[in-house]
Amino acid sequence: MHILLIHQAFAALDEAGGTRHHELARHLAARGHRVTIIASPVSYLTGKTRGRRLRWVERQSDGPQITILRAYTYPALHRSFLHRIFSFISFMVSSFLLGVGVRSVDLVWGTSPPIFQGITAWLLARLKRVPLLFEVRDLWPAFAVAVGVLRQPLLIRLSEWLEQFLYKRAKVVLVNSPGYIEHVRQRGAKRIELVPNGAEIAMFNPQDDGLTFRQQHGLEGKFIAMYAGAHGMSNDLGVVLQAAKQLLDQPQIVFILLGDGKEKENLISQAKQLGLTNVHYLPPMSKNEMPTALAAADICLAILKPIELYKTTYPNKVFDYMAAGRPVVLAIDGVIREVVDEAGGGIPVPPGDATAMAAAIQQLWVHPEIRQQMGLSGRQYVETNFDRAKLADRLAELVVEVAKKR
């Protein structure tokens, strides 16, 4: 079967960014399916143009291939909201033109955000007379409104209309968190399926001490609290800086903020103003490199702004942290807290509370036996319930079932 995925923010395993779709595509190919992905040459995380050729074919042994096609995208992704819209629209148009030439497609897989590429997926599905599988990776535009990025009433109404339009016309709406189900149901989705975020268990070795990474960055003998991911408005990393300030009198504890995003320069400036000698910023790393980085961490941090809607999310990073066998200090409420609590894989703290975060970090520093037990428990829980290979089985069954109903 041939699956066509439209995904502006797609990142391969050798690139920085979320790699859920490359991992799932590999599993689908291993199960005998051919996958073509139309993606942007501009990194959604950094806003920089990748140095990758515009067509890339990945073949799994002698099985079906994964073909990645890069469609033109206006490059000034992070310059302003208006430039961001130009970027989305340029990809929407160019990906449609590129997708017209992809032959013998059995199913079109659209994904949001950005939601504009959902229009491309719907049009291509109509043109090729095949079903549309529409995936919701976060609740756009609701998240954008909640965080204050989308404010114009007319744009909000148009965005909400487009959201409902796509939900109603998809054969199946796929969600990556159980917290999204009620939202998409209320907005007209006829059928909803859950394939949650998870981790490639085989990539991570909890026994790795990360010594090479520590030596490379001069961190031998330090207690490392690591955040790995986007540095954006939603990530509330200013709270991490405030927690670091409270722990300045413990020089053994250091904070590593690994990644990139629109707020990174502001965060670096804030750290200087606060005199934080215990915070280190590292550039984003590819997913292939992340196991080495997480192995160097003693604990890992996951944080979002204290917004009610963020209680619905299943952040990918939390599953990677637990797969690496590292306890999580979790400043996110809702469904992901239920996972961490049930797993015994970390310490939840109230979102936005730097004092509580600092106290949790200090507790885990003082009690290595608790760290070890939480890391082991989290790894075992993710291995049982959120292994990407097992989750891909459900996705493979779903795409075959939907494609047969064309």
C-alpha positions, 0 to 999 in steps of 0.5 A: 500500500502507498501512503502519502504524508503531507507534513511541513514540520517533518524531521528525519532521525538525523535532524533536530526536531520531533521524529514521530513520523519518521519513526512511524514511517520506518515501521510502516515500511518494515510492514510492507508499506510504501511511504512518500512524505512531502516536507519542508526544506526549512527546519520548523524548530530552528527556521533555518534551511536544511542542507539536504537534497530535495529528494531522498529515498530511504530503503529498508533492506529489500522492502518498500521505500520511504521517499522524502520530497521537499517542497518550497517554503518561504524561509522566514518562519520565525521572523513574525506572525505574518511571515509565519503565515506566509511560510504556511501558505507557501508550503500549502501551495507547493506541497499540493503541486508536488503531491499531484505528481505522486502516483498510485496513492492509496491513502493521504495522511494529513497532519496539524499543525500547521493546519494549512497543510490539512487543506493540501491533504484534503485536496489531494485525497479528493483529487486522487479519490482516496481516503483522508487520515487527518492527524491532530498533533495539538489543538490548533487554533485553540492552543494559539489562542490560549497562549496569545499568538492568535488574537484577531477575532476574524482569524480565530473564526476562520481558523476554527471553521477550517479546523471543523471543515477538516475534521468533518471530511476526514475518514478518520481523525487520528490523535496522539493524546487521549486528552484531544478526543473530546475536543475533536469529537465536539468539532465534528470528527466522525471517527477518532482513533488514538495512536499516542506519542511514545518512544523508540525503546531500542534507541535508549540504553538506561545503563549508559552513564553519558561519560563521553557527553559529559567530557565533551562539555566539561560536565564531569562530576556535575548533577545535570538537570536537562531540558531537551526540546523547543525553546518557545513561548509555550515551554515556559523556560523562564521558570527553569531559569528562576529555579536555577537561580534558587539553586545557585548556592549548590554549584554541583547542580547544573542546568542544560537547556538543549534545543532551539526556538524563537525564545532562545535568545531571550532566555540567554539574555535572561540568564545573563541578567540573573547571573546564572553560572549554572545554566548551559545552552546547547544547540539542538541535536538530531534524534540519533544523537539524543540517546547520548545526551539523555544518558548524561542527564541525572534528571530531565525536565518537562514544562509547559505554561500553566494553561488549562488546555495544555493538560490535554498533551502527551509531550514526546520528550517525556516518553524519551526521558523515561525510555532513557531511564531518567526521572522526570521533574514534570511541570505539566498537569493533566493526562501526561501527569497521569502517565508519570504518576502511574509509572512512578517515573518522576516528581510532578510539580505545579506548572509555573512554580519555580520554587517547587521545581527547585525543591524537586531537583534538590530532592532528587540530587540528595537521594540517588536511590530515589532517582534510580528507582524512578528511572527504572520504573519509568523505563519499564512502564514506557517499554510496556505501554508506549513502545513506538514499535508496538504503537506502529502495529495499531497504525498499520492496521488502521491505514489498511482498514481505512484504505480498503474503504476507499 
